[in-house]
Amino acid sequence: MSSLLIVDDVPANLSVLIDTASAHGHRVFLAENGERALALAQRVRPEIILLDVCMPGLSGFDVCRQLKQNPELAEIPVIFLTALDDLVDKIEGLEAGAVDYITKPLQPAEVMARVQVHLELRRLRLELAERNAALEAEVARREEAERALRQSLDRAVLVATTEGQILFATQRASRLLKECFAAATDAPDTLPSELHFALQATDDGAPREIPVNGGRLRIRRMAEVGATECVTLLLEEVLTTGPGTLERLGLTPREAEVLYWIAQGKTNPEVAIILANTTGTVKKQVRSILEKLGLETRVAAALRAQEVLNGQTAGE
């Protein structure tokens, strides 16, 4: 049973509408003026309102505007009932927020037909809003689950299409892409060309090594997923951890060599001998390294270097 609020100051109109609406199974509420209509609408929350335009006190236009300004009542469809047949009046009624406009004398069958149409439209809007809310909640839940998955997986796993679009990547995989491929920063949702080429040439389960900054990266094609021609890749840490690996800290190749040997426990004179350089030059390079890394001691620099050489990023 639907609830209707009928607002009209003419008893004859009310009588006809009450009888017709009741015969169609609607529950009817009555108001003889605008002030009463607003109070009753707030209390009973009707599903549709039939509203006369010309009434003493608040006009139907004023009542409709106030209804639409109330968030709790704004979604209730309003149909104007009036003897005014001027186009300007109709436009004003629609601009006030009405969904329809019926001129008097009223034809009860027409009124009920339009009521039924707008009740059905209201039902569909509410149903669509509920579905959208449920869909948004499901999307949010899945996004949260994906974020949790990215953070919890300690392996470098990514899912990509065979065309090279990255659909999912764990934090470790994202980090490796940024460290090993300069292009990964420019196009974070696309496989670097070297990796895409290796993917096309890699069979399921067969590891393949490709050259990257500071060494080589091993990739393994784990499995096909879904029906969209996607693949799951396992990226393994850079295999070679020589001086070149430390260039990712923003060092020059020579500074990376100096820091590499410092991380091996060598003194400045020993580093100078290994690199066929002078101790003074090594000291200058050490100062430059500390400045670039924002560190104060050789020990701190050695620890930072070990983090990178062990497959960790600075600050991790």
N, C-alpha and C positions, 0 to 999 in steps of 0.2 A: 504494500500500500504506500503510495506516494503522498507527501504532504504539500498542500498548496496554501499560500497566503493570498487572499483576495482583498485588495484595497480599493474601496469605492465609497463615495458618500451618497450614492443614489440607491435606496432600498430595493427598487425594482430590479436594478442590475444585479445586486447581490443575490436576490432570490433566485433569479434564473441561473446564475453561475453556480450557486450552492447546489441546486437540484441536479444540474448537469454533471458537476464534478463528483458529487456523491454517487450518482448513478454509474460513473466510470470507476468507482472504487477508490477515489482519492479521499484523504483526510483533509478537511477544510478548516482554515483559520480565517477570521474576519477582522478587518480594521477599517474604521470609517474616516480616518484622516492620516496624514503623513506622520505625525508624532507617534500615534498609536502603532502605526505600521513598523516604524523603526524599533520601538520597544519590543513588540511582539516577535519581530524577526530575530532580534538578539536572543530572545528567550526560547523560541521553539525551533529555530534554524530550519525553515521550510526548504523543500527541494526546488521549488519554483515560486515566483511571485507574479501575480497578475495585478498591475498597478495602473489606476486611473491617473490621467495627467492633470485635469482641472479639478482641484479640491481646495477648500478653504484652508488657510494657513500655508503649510509647505506644499508646493506643487509636486506632481509626480516626478518631474525632472530633478527637483531638489532632493527628494527622497532617494532616487536612484543614485545620484552623485554621492550622497552620504553612505549608502550601502557599499558602493564600490571603493570608498576610502577606508572601509573597515576590513582588515585582513581576514577576519573570521566570517564575513558575510559576502565578500567580493565575488566568490565563485558561484553564488546563487543566480540562476538565469532570471532576468526580469523581462516580462512582456507588457508593453504599454497598451492600455485600453483607453480610447479617446474618440471624441467626435471630431477632433481636429484632423483635417485631411490635407493640410498644406504641406508641401515638400519641405519647407524650412523647419516646420515643427517635427517632421519625421527625422530629419537630419539631426536636430537638436537632441531628440530622444535617443538615437543611436550613439551620438557622441557622448551622452551621459552614461552610457554603458549598457543599454538595453540590447537584447538579442532579437527582438521582434516588435512589431507595431501593428495592432489590430484596430481598425476604425469601427465606430458605432454607427448604426445599431448592430449589436453583436449577434452573430449566428452561433449558437451554442456548439453545434457540431464542428464548425471551423475552429472555435477556440480550443476545444478538447483535442482536435487533431494537431494543432500547433503545440499545445502543451505536451502531448505525447512525443512529438518530434524532439522538442528541446530537452525533455527528460531523458530521452535515449541518448542524445548528444552529450548531456551532462554525465550520464553513466559511462559512456565511452571515454570521455576525458578523464574521469576519475580512475577508470581502469588503466588507461594509458599512463597516467601519472604514477600509479602504484607499480606498474611494470617497469617504468623508467627508474623509479627509486630502487626497486629490487635489482635491476641490472647494474645501476651505479654502485650499489652495495657489493654485488658480486665482483665487479671489476676492481673495486677497492680492495676486496679480500684477496683476489688473485695477485694484484700488484704487491700487496703486503707480503704474501707468501713467496713471491718471486724475489722480493728484496731480502727476505729472511734466507732464502735459498742461496742467493748470491753471497751473502755474508757468511753462511755456515759452511759452505763447501770449501775445503782447503786444497782442492785440486784445480788445475787450470783447465776448466772445461768450457767449451763454447758450442753453441748450436748455430748453424748457418745454412742458408739455402745453397743449392749448387750454383746459383748465380752470383754468390758472394755477399749476400746481405746477412749481417749478424742479427740473429733473433734473440739470443741470450748469451751472456758471458758471466762467469763468476768473477769475483774481484781479482783473483790471482791471474785469470786469463786476461782481463782488461789491463792489468799492470804489465804483463809480459808483452802484450801488443804494443803498448806505449813505449816500453823500454827497447824493444827490438826493431820496431818499424816506425820511422819518422812520419810516414803517411797516416798512421793510425790516429794521430792527434787531429789531423785535418778532416778525416772521414771516420769518426768513431763507430759508425753503424755498418761499415763496409770492410770486408777482409782486405788486407794489404795485397797488392798484386802478386808478390812473391809467395805468399801463403795460399792465395786462391789458385795459383798455378800448381803448387805442390799438392793441394787438395784434389785437383782433377787428375793428378798422376799417382795418387795414393790409393791402394786397395784397402778394403776393410781389414783392420787388424795389423796391417803391415806398417811398421814405423818408417818414417822418412826424415832425413835431416836436411835442413836448409841453412845457408850462411846468414847470419844476422850481425848486428853490432856487437863486437867483442867476442864472437865465437859462432856456435851453431845451435840451432833450435830443433828439437825432435818433435814431430807431430805424429799422432796416431789417429786414424779414422776409426771411431769406435762402433757406430751403428747408424742405420737409417732410422728416421723417426717420422711417423705420420705418413700422409699421402701427398705431401707438398714437396717432395724431393729435397728433404733437408738432411743434413748430416751432423753428427755429434763428433767433435774433435777434442782430443786430449793433447794439450801442449805441455811439454816437459821443459824444465829449466834449461837455460843456456848451458851447454856442456863444457865449453871452454871458458875458464875463469882467469884469463891472463890479464896483463895490464890494460888491454883495450877495453875490458869490461868496465873499468873505472872512469872511462871517458863520459859515461852517462851522468856523472856528477858535475859535468860542466867544465872538465879539465882538458888541457891540451894533451896530445899524445905523450909528450915528454913528462908533463906533470903526472899523468896517469902512471907512467913507468916508475917515477920516483915514489909515488904513494904506494904502488904495488909492493916495492921492496921494503918500504917502511912497515907495511902490514906483515911482512915476513920476518920482522924483528931486526932489520939491518940498521946500522948507524949511518949518519950522514957520510963519513969517510968511506964506509963500505959501499954505500950506494954510488958514491963518486967513482970508485974503482970499477964496479959492475958496469956502469954506464959510460965509462971512459970520459969522465968529466971532472971538474975541480970541486973541492968541498965547498968553496965559496958559492959557486953557481948552484949547487944542490941546496945550500941554505936559503938562497933567494927563492928557489922553486918551492921549498917547503913553506916559506912565508906566504907566497902566492896561493899555495894550496889551502893553507889555514884560512886565509882571507876569503877565498871563494866558498869554502865550506862553512864559514861562520864559526870556526872552532879556534881554540886557544893553544892546544898542545898537540905534539906529535902522537901521543897515546890516544887522544880522542880521534884524531884523523885515522890512525890505524884501526880503531874499532869501527869507524864508519866504513872504511874500506872493506873490512871483513864482512860487514853486513851485506854489502853489494856482492862480494865474491861468493858469499854463501847463499845468494839468491834472494836476499831481502832488499827492500827499498829503504832509502834513508828515512829515518823517523818511524819505521815500522816496529 
